[in-house]
Amino acid sequence: MLIADHLVFCYRRHAASASATAANGDLRFAQEALLLDAYAQKFSIRGWGVAARVARRRVIPRLNALVAAATSLAKGRMRETIRYCRYLFV
């Protein structure tokens, strides 16, 4: 690692980037659920019960959905809020 006084890199995510557009919709939560379910199955096959349970619980995606729902609710977007809340309980 090098510490320098001058700027060598500046990251800026623009609105049309793949990560920005995926983060705005609820497609991300559905994809994360599918991915974690697939990993839970793989972990179970290997006998990794704790890892499988953690994957099935999907804590981080649920917390992200909760934050997204709260943000939508604060903006008065009820349909969007309801869509995000779906991912809290599935």
HELIX and SHEET records of a PDB file:
HELIX    1   1 ALA A   18  ASN A   24  1                                   7    
HELIX    2   2 LEU A   27  ILE A   45  1                                  19    
HELIX    3   3 GLY A   49  ARG A   57  1                                   9    
HELIX    4   4 VAL A   59  ALA A   74  1                                  16    
HELIX    5   5 MET A   78  ARG A   86  1                                   9    
END                                                                             
